[in-house]
Amino acid sequence: MGDLGRNPVEWADKKRAYLGQRAIDTCTYTLICNSVGNVRDRAGSVRKFGGGALLLGTDGAFIARSSSTHRRPHMVVADLNIKRLRRLRANSFFQHHRPQVYVNALEKAC
């Protein structure tokens, strides 16, 4: 498993590495939190989770993140600007988004 998840600050940095691009791609705020504590899996191995939480903006940058390296529950709080989000989406590919295309593709696949 490595150390991913044991240190909340490092966990947030590693999550941002790929979730940042997803926030940009989808023009969304992205919020994620990590488990905390020791969890025994089905094979009997103990997996250690350090907690951590982060919130990314539509540009993939941190809006809020865990600041402690201690293994404990974390929470982030931030004010989000829905008007700004709507303005960004109005000037992005979302204005041309056609959800029905996905519905049709899924219906054909199933």
Chimera marker file (.cmm) of the C-alpha trace (Angstrom):
<marker_set name="trace">
<marker id="1" x="0.000" y="0.000" z="0.000" r="1" g="1" b="0" radius="0.5"/>
<marker id="2" x="2.900" y="2.375" z="0.582" r="1" g="1" b="0" radius="0.5"/>
<marker id="3" x="2.376" y="5.551" z="2.566" r="1" g="1" b="0" radius="0.5"/>
<marker id="4" x="-0.562" y="6.900" z="0.567" r="1" g="1" b="0" radius="0.5"/>
<marker id="5" x="-3.165" y="7.850" z="3.115" r="1" g="1" b="0" radius="0.5"/>
<marker id="6" x="-1.029" y="7.837" z="6.258" r="1" g="1" b="0" radius="0.5"/>
<marker id="7" x="-0.028" y="11.508" z="6.239" r="1" g="1" b="0" radius="0.5"/>
<marker id="8" x="-2.995" y="13.828" z="5.562" r="1" g="1" b="0" radius="0.5"/>
<marker id="9" x="-0.931" y="16.569" z="3.902" r="1" g="1" b="0" radius="0.5"/>
<marker id="10" x="0.865" y="14.161" z="1.545" r="1" g="1" b="0" radius="0.5"/>
<marker id="11" x="-2.451" y="12.404" z="0.851" r="1" g="1" b="0" radius="0.5"/>
<marker id="12" x="-4.013" y="15.724" z="-0.204" r="1" g="1" b="0" radius="0.5"/>
<marker id="13" x="-1.086" y="16.537" z="-2.507" r="1" g="1" b="0" radius="0.5"/>
<marker id="14" x="-1.278" y="13.120" z="-4.181" r="1" g="1" b="0" radius="0.5"/>
<marker id="15" x="-5.064" y="13.314" z="-4.599" r="1" g="1" b="0" radius="0.5"/>
<marker id="16" x="-4.799" y="16.778" z="-6.132" r="1" g="1" b="0" radius="0.5"/>
<marker id="17" x="-2.361" y="15.417" z="-8.711" r="1" g="1" b="0" radius="0.5"/>
<marker id="18" x="-5.180" y="13.626" z="-10.506" r="1" g="1" b="0" radius="0.5"/>
<marker id="19" x="-8.390" y="15.110" z="-9.057" r="1" g="1" b="0" radius="0.5"/>
<marker id="20" x="-7.260" y="18.605" z="-10.041" r="1" g="1" b="0" radius="0.5"/>
<marker id="21" x="-7.535" y="17.711" z="-13.703" r="1" g="1" b="0" radius="0.5"/>
<marker id="22" x="-10.970" y="16.164" z="-13.147" r="1" g="1" b="0" radius="0.5"/>
<marker id="23" x="-12.157" y="19.411" z="-11.520" r="1" g="1" b="0" radius="0.5"/>
<marker id="24" x="-10.974" y="21.311" z="-14.582" r="1" g="1" b="0" radius="0.5"/>
<marker id="25" x="-12.460" y="18.785" z="-17.034" r="1" g="1" b="0" radius="0.5"/>
<marker id="26" x="-15.868" y="18.821" z="-15.367" r="1" g="1" b="0" radius="0.5"/>
<marker id="27" x="-15.885" y="22.489" z="-14.305" r="1" g="1" b="0" radius="0.5"/>
<marker id="28" x="-16.854" y="21.494" z="-10.765" r="1" g="1" b="0" radius="0.5"/>
<marker id="29" x="-15.776" y="21.979" z="-7.212" r="1" g="1" b="0" radius="0.5"/>
<marker id="30" x="-14.291" y="18.704" z="-5.989" r="1" g="1" b="0" radius="0.5"/>
<marker id="31" x="-14.439" y="17.592" z="-2.355" r="1" g="1" b="0" radius="0.5"/>
<marker id="32" x="-12.908" y="14.389" z="-1.020" r="1" g="1" b="0" radius="0.5"/>
<marker id="33" x="-11.967" y="13.000" z="2.362" r="1" g="1" b="0" radius="0.5"/>
<marker id="34" x="-9.831" y="10.056" z="3.440" r="1" g="1" b="0" radius="0.5"/>
<marker id="35" x="-10.664" y="7.342" z="5.919" r="1" g="1" b="0" radius="0.5"/>
<marker id="36" x="-8.978" y="7.530" z="9.297" r="1" g="1" b="0" radius="0.5"/>
<marker id="37" x="-7.724" y="4.782" z="11.573" r="1" g="1" b="0" radius="0.5"/>
<marker id="38" x="-6.682" y="1.178" z="11.104" r="1" g="1" b="0" radius="0.5"/>
<marker id="39" x="-8.872" y="-1.102" z="9.024" r="1" g="1" b="0" radius="0.5"/>
<marker id="40" x="-8.416" y="-4.838" z="8.716" r="1" g="1" b="0" radius="0.5"/>
<marker id="41" x="-9.110" y="-6.108" z="5.204" r="1" g="1" b="0" radius="0.5"/>
<marker id="42" x="-10.586" y="-9.515" z="4.299" r="1" g="1" b="0" radius="0.5"/>
<marker id="43" x="-7.134" y="-11.090" z="4.132" r="1" g="1" b="0" radius="0.5"/>
<marker id="44" x="-6.405" y="-9.947" z="7.693" r="1" g="1" b="0" radius="0.5"/>
<marker id="45" x="-3.911" y="-7.235" z="6.769" r="1" g="1" b="0" radius="0.5"/>
<marker id="46" x="-4.170" y="-3.919" z="8.561" r="1" g="1" b="0" radius="0.5"/>
<marker id="47" x="-4.441" y="-0.850" z="6.339" r="1" g="1" b="0" radius="0.5"/>
<marker id="48" x="-3.609" y="2.469" z="7.964" r="1" g="1" b="0" radius="0.5"/>
<marker id="49" x="-5.469" y="5.609" z="6.969" r="1" g="1" b="0" radius="0.5"/>
<marker id="50" x="-4.465" y="9.041" z="8.210" r="1" g="1" b="0" radius="0.5"/>
<marker id="51" x="-7.523" y="11.127" z="7.543" r="1" g="1" b="0" radius="0.5"/>
<marker id="52" x="-7.366" y="14.237" z="5.444" r="1" g="1" b="0" radius="0.5"/>
<marker id="53" x="-9.778" y="16.338" z="3.435" r="1" g="1" b="0" radius="0.5"/>
<marker id="54" x="-9.514" y="18.677" z="0.489" r="1" g="1" b="0" radius="0.5"/>
<marker id="55" x="-11.625" y="20.945" z="-1.664" r="1" g="1" b="0" radius="0.5"/>
<marker id="56" x="-10.515" y="21.907" z="-5.158" r="1" g="1" b="0" radius="0.5"/>
<marker id="57" x="-11.760" y="24.749" z="-7.299" r="1" g="1" b="0" radius="0.5"/>
<marker id="58" x="-12.776" y="24.562" z="-10.936" r="1" g="1" b="0" radius="0.5"/>
<marker id="59" x="-9.177" y="25.404" z="-11.835" r="1" g="1" b="0" radius="0.5"/>
<marker id="60" x="-7.877" y="22.366" z="-9.907" r="1" g="1" b="0" radius="0.5"/>
<marker id="61" x="-6.241" y="24.488" z="-7.187" r="1" g="1" b="0" radius="0.5"/>
<marker id="62" x="-6.768" y="23.968" z="-3.481" r="1" g="1" b="0" radius="0.5"/>
<marker id="63" x="-9.571" y="26.017" z="-1.963" r="1" g="1" b="0" radius="0.5"/>
<marker id="64" x="-9.185" y="24.245" z="1.389" r="1" g="1" b="0" radius="0.5"/>
<marker id="65" x="-7.152" y="21.298" z="2.629" r="1" g="1" b="0" radius="0.5"/>
<marker id="66" x="-6.016" y="19.491" z="5.744" r="1" g="1" b="0" radius="0.5"/>
<marker id="67" x="-3.139" y="21.346" z="7.322" r="1" g="1" b="0" radius="0.5"/>
<marker id="68" x="-2.156" y="18.814" z="9.982" r="1" g="1" b="0" radius="0.5"/>
<marker id="69" x="0.058" y="15.780" z="9.447" r="1" g="1" b="0" radius="0.5"/>
<marker id="70" x="-1.496" y="13.962" z="12.413" r="1" g="1" b="0" radius="0.5"/>
<marker id="71" x="-3.561" y="10.804" z="11.872" r="1" g="1" b="0" radius="0.5"/>
<marker id="72" x="-6.978" y="12.005" z="12.959" r="1" g="1" b="0" radius="0.5"/>
<marker id="73" x="-10.295" y="13.103" z="11.442" r="1" g="1" b="0" radius="0.5"/>
<marker id="74" x="-10.060" y="16.292" z="9.397" r="1" g="1" b="0" radius="0.5"/>
<marker id="75" x="-12.654" y="18.694" z="8.099" r="1" g="1" b="0" radius="0.5"/>
<marker id="76" x="-12.431" y="21.584" z="5.685" r="1" g="1" b="0" radius="0.5"/>
<marker id="77" x="-14.836" y="24.504" z="5.447" r="1" g="1" b="0" radius="0.5"/>
<marker id="78" x="-15.091" y="26.991" z="2.602" r="1" g="1" b="0" radius="0.5"/>
<marker id="79" x="-17.532" y="29.389" z="0.993" r="1" g="1" b="0" radius="0.5"/>
<marker id="80" x="-18.278" y="28.471" z="-2.624" r="1" g="1" b="0" radius="0.5"/>
<marker id="81" x="-19.428" y="30.984" z="-5.198" r="1" g="1" b="0" radius="0.5"/>
<marker id="82" x="-22.302" y="29.457" z="-7.191" r="1" g="1" b="0" radius="0.5"/>
<marker id="83" x="-22.663" y="32.598" z="-9.343" r="1" g="1" b="0" radius="0.5"/>
<marker id="84" x="-19.036" y="32.307" z="-10.407" r="1" g="1" b="0" radius="0.5"/>
<marker id="85" x="-19.522" y="28.614" z="-11.163" r="1" g="1" b="0" radius="0.5"/>
<marker id="86" x="-22.551" y="29.360" z="-13.350" r="1" g="1" b="0" radius="0.5"/>
<marker id="87" x="-20.613" y="32.086" z="-15.158" r="1" g="1" b="0" radius="0.5"/>
<marker id="88" x="-17.690" y="29.722" z="-15.809" r="1" g="1" b="0" radius="0.5"/>
<marker id="89" x="-19.992" y="26.998" z="-17.090" r="1" g="1" b="0" radius="0.5"/>
<marker id="90" x="-21.830" y="29.433" z="-19.356" r="1" g="1" b="0" radius="0.5"/>
<marker id="91" x="-18.502" y="30.203" z="-21.059" r="1" g="1" b="0" radius="0.5"/>
<marker id="92" x="-17.267" y="26.618" z="-21.291" r="1" g="1" b="0" radius="0.5"/>
<marker id="93" x="-18.125" y="23.507" z="-23.249" r="1" g="1" b="0" radius="0.5"/>
<marker id="94" x="-20.973" y="22.908" z="-20.784" r="1" g="1" b="0" radius="0.5"/>
<marker id="95" x="-23.185" y="25.260" z="-22.763" r="1" g="1" b="0" radius="0.5"/>
<marker id="96" x="-22.970" y="22.726" z="-25.621" r="1" g="1" b="0" radius="0.5"/>
<marker id="97" x="-23.277" y="19.672" z="-23.400" r="1" g="1" b="0" radius="0.5"/>
<marker id="98" x="-25.914" y="17.204" z="-24.600" r="1" g="1" b="0" radius="0.5"/>
<marker id="99" x="-26.708" y="14.662" z="-21.852" r="1" g="1" b="0" radius="0.5"/>
<marker id="100" x="-29.019" y="12.736" z="-24.159" r="1" g="1" b="0" radius="0.5"/>
<marker id="101" x="-25.996" y="11.578" z="-26.176" r="1" g="1" b="0" radius="0.5"/>
<marker id="102" x="-24.730" y="9.689" z="-23.116" r="1" g="1" b="0" radius="0.5"/>
<marker id="103" x="-28.161" y="8.242" z="-22.393" r="1" g="1" b="0" radius="0.5"/>
<marker id="104" x="-28.426" y="6.963" z="-25.970" r="1" g="1" b="0" radius="0.5"/>
<marker id="105" x="-24.925" y="5.459" z="-25.860" r="1" g="1" b="0" radius="0.5"/>
<marker id="106" x="-25.636" y="3.693" z="-22.574" r="1" g="1" b="0" radius="0.5"/>
<marker id="107" x="-28.935" y="2.320" z="-23.836" r="1" g="1" b="0" radius="0.5"/>
<marker id="108" x="-27.171" y="0.822" z="-26.881" r="1" g="1" b="0" radius="0.5"/>
<marker id="109" x="-24.388" y="-0.640" z="-24.717" r="1" g="1" b="0" radius="0.5"/>
<marker id="110" x="-26.780" y="-2.400" z="-22.358" r="1" g="1" b="0" radius="0.5"/>
<link id1="1" id2="2" r="1" g="1" b="0" radius="0.2"/>
<link id1="2" id2="3" r="1" g="1" b="0" radius="0.2"/>
<link id1="3" id2="4" r="1" g="1" b="0" radius="0.2"/>
<link id1="4" id2="5" r="1" g="1" b="0" radius="0.2"/>
<link id1="5" id2="6" r="1" g="1" b="0" radius="0.2"/>
<link id1="6" id2="7" r="1" g="1" b="0" radius="0.2"/>
<link id1="7" id2="8" r="1" g="1" b="0" radius="0.2"/>
<link id1="8" id2="9" r="1" g="1" b="0" radius="0.2"/>
<link id1="9" id2="10" r="1" g="1" b="0" radius="0.2"/>
<link id1="10" id2="11" r="1" g="1" b="0" radius="0.2"/>
<link id1="11" id2="12" r="1" g="1" b="0" radius="0.2"/>
<link id1="12" id2="13" r="1" g="1" b="0" radius="0.2"/>
<link id1="13" id2="14" r="1" g="1" b="0" radius="0.2"/>
<link id1="14" id2="15" r="1" g="1" b="0" radius="0.2"/>
<link id1="15" id2="16" r="1" g="1" b="0" radius="0.2"/>
<link id1="16" id2="17" r="1" g="1" b="0" radius="0.2"/>
<link id1="17" id2="18" r="1" g="1" b="0" radius="0.2"/>
<link id1="18" id2="19" r="1" g="1" b="0" radius="0.2"/>
<link id1="19" id2="20" r="1" g="1" b="0" radius="0.2"/>
<link id1="20" id2="21" r="1" g="1" b="0" radius="0.2"/>
<link id1="21" id2="22" r="1" g="1" b="0" radius="0.2"/>
<link id1="22" id2="23" r="1" g="1" b="0" radius="0.2"/>
<link id1="23" id2="24" r="1" g="1" b="0" radius="0.2"/>
<link id1="24" id2="25" r="1" g="1" b="0" radius="0.2"/>
<link id1="25" id2="26" r="1" g="1" b="0" radius="0.2"/>
<link id1="26" id2="27" r="1" g="1" b="0" radius="0.2"/>
<link id1="27" id2="28" r="1" g="1" b="0" radius="0.2"/>
<link id1="28" id2="29" r="1" g="1" b="0" radius="0.2"/>
<link id1="29" id2="30" r="1" g="1" b="0" radius="0.2"/>
<link id1="30" id2="31" r="1" g="1" b="0" radius="0.2"/>
<link id1="31" id2="32" r="1" g="1" b="0" radius="0.2"/>
<link id1="32" id2="33" r="1" g="1" b="0" radius="0.2"/>
<link id1="33" id2="34" r="1" g="1" b="0" radius="0.2"/>
<link id1="34" id2="35" r="1" g="1" b="0" radius="0.2"/>
<link id1="35" id2="36" r="1" g="1" b="0" radius="0.2"/>
<link id1="36" id2="37" r="1" g="1" b="0" radius="0.2"/>
<link id1="37" id2="38" r="1" g="1" b="0" radius="0.2"/>
<link id1="38" id2="39" r="1" g="1" b="0" radius="0.2"/>
<link id1="39" id2="40" r="1" g="1" b="0" radius="0.2"/>
<link id1="40" id2="41" r="1" g="1" b="0" radius="0.2"/>
<link id1="41" id2="42" r="1" g="1" b="0" radius="0.2"/>
<link id1="42" id2="43" r="1" g="1" b="0" radius="0.2"/>
<link id1="43" id2="44" r="1" g="1" b="0" radius="0.2"/>
<link id1="44" id2="45" r="1" g="1" b="0" radius="0.2"/>
<link id1="45" id2="46" r="1" g="1" b="0" radius="0.2"/>
<link id1="46" id2="47" r="1" g="1" b="0" radius="0.2"/>
<link id1="47" id2="48" r="1" g="1" b="0" radius="0.2"/>
<link id1="48" id2="49" r="1" g="1" b="0" radius="0.2"/>
<link id1="49" id2="50" r="1" g="1" b="0" radius="0.2"/>
<link id1="50" id2="51" r="1" g="1" b="0" radius="0.2"/>
<link id1="51" id2="52" r="1" g="1" b="0" radius="0.2"/>
<link id1="52" id2="53" r="1" g="1" b="0" radius="0.2"/>
<link id1="53" id2="54" r="1" g="1" b="0" radius="0.2"/>
<link id1="54" id2="55" r="1" g="1" b="0" radius="0.2"/>
<link id1="55" id2="56" r="1" g="1" b="0" radius="0.2"/>
<link id1="56" id2="57" r="1" g="1" b="0" radius="0.2"/>
<link id1="57" id2="58" r="1" g="1" b="0" radius="0.2"/>
<link id1="58" id2="59" r="1" g="1" b="0" radius="0.2"/>
<link id1="59" id2="60" r="1" g="1" b="0" radius="0.2"/>
<link id1="60" id2="61" r="1" g="1" b="0" radius="0.2"/>
<link id1="61" id2="62" r="1" g="1" b="0" radius="0.2"/>
<link id1="62" id2="63" r="1" g="1" b="0" radius="0.2"/>
<link id1="63" id2="64" r="1" g="1" b="0" radius="0.2"/>
<link id1="64" id2="65" r="1" g="1" b="0" radius="0.2"/>
<link id1="65" id2="66" r="1" g="1" b="0" radius="0.2"/>
<link id1="66" id2="67" r="1" g="1" b="0" radius="0.2"/>
<link id1="67" id2="68" r="1" g="1" b="0" radius="0.2"/>
<link id1="68" id2="69" r="1" g="1" b="0" radius="0.2"/>
<link id1="69" id2="70" r="1" g="1" b="0" radius="0.2"/>
<link id1="70" id2="71" r="1" g="1" b="0" radius="0.2"/>
<link id1="71" id2="72" r="1" g="1" b="0" radius="0.2"/>
<link id1="72" id2="73" r="1" g="1" b="0" radius="0.2"/>
<link id1="73" id2="74" r="1" g="1" b="0" radius="0.2"/>
<link id1="74" id2="75" r="1" g="1" b="0" radius="0.2"/>
<link id1="75" id2="76" r="1" g="1" b="0" radius="0.2"/>
<link id1="76" id2="77" r="1" g="1" b="0" radius="0.2"/>
<link id1="77" id2="78" r="1" g="1" b="0" radius="0.2"/>
<link id1="78" id2="79" r="1" g="1" b="0" radius="0.2"/>
<link id1="79" id2="80" r="1" g="1" b="0" radius="0.2"/>
<link id1="80" id2="81" r="1" g="1" b="0" radius="0.2"/>
<link id1="81" id2="82" r="1" g="1" b="0" radius="0.2"/>
<link id1="82" id2="83" r="1" g="1" b="0" radius="0.2"/>
<link id1="83" id2="84" r="1" g="1" b="0" radius="0.2"/>
<link id1="84" id2="85" r="1" g="1" b="0" radius="0.2"/>
<link id1="85" id2="86" r="1" g="1" b="0" radius="0.2"/>
<link id1="86" id2="87" r="1" g="1" b="0" radius="0.2"/>
<link id1="87" id2="88" r="1" g="1" b="0" radius="0.2"/>
<link id1="88" id2="89" r="1" g="1" b="0" radius="0.2"/>
<link id1="89" id2="90" r="1" g="1" b="0" radius="0.2"/>
<link id1="90" id2="91" r="1" g="1" b="0" radius="0.2"/>
<link id1="91" id2="92" r="1" g="1" b="0" radius="0.2"/>
<link id1="92" id2="93" r="1" g="1" b="0" radius="0.2"/>
<link id1="93" id2="94" r="1" g="1" b="0" radius="0.2"/>
<link id1="94" id2="95" r="1" g="1" b="0" radius="0.2"/>
<link id1="95" id2="96" r="1" g="1" b="0" radius="0.2"/>
<link id1="96" id2="97" r="1" g="1" b="0" radius="0.2"/>
<link id1="97" id2="98" r="1" g="1" b="0" radius="0.2"/>
<link id1="98" id2="99" r="1" g="1" b="0" radius="0.2"/>
<link id1="99" id2="100" r="1" g="1" b="0" radius="0.2"/>
<link id1="100" id2="101" r="1" g="1" b="0" radius="0.2"/>
<link id1="101" id2="102" r="1" g="1" b="0" radius="0.2"/>
<link id1="102" id2="103" r="1" g="1" b="0" radius="0.2"/>
<link id1="103" id2="104" r="1" g="1" b="0" radius="0.2"/>
<link id1="104" id2="105" r="1" g="1" b="0" radius="0.2"/>
<link id1="105" id2="106" r="1" g="1" b="0" radius="0.2"/>
<link id1="106" id2="107" r="1" g="1" b="0" radius="0.2"/>
<link id1="107" id2="108" r="1" g="1" b="0" radius="0.2"/>
<link id1="108" id2="109" r="1" g="1" b="0" radius="0.2"/>
<link id1="109" id2="110" r="1" g="1" b="0" radius="0.2"/>
</marker_set>
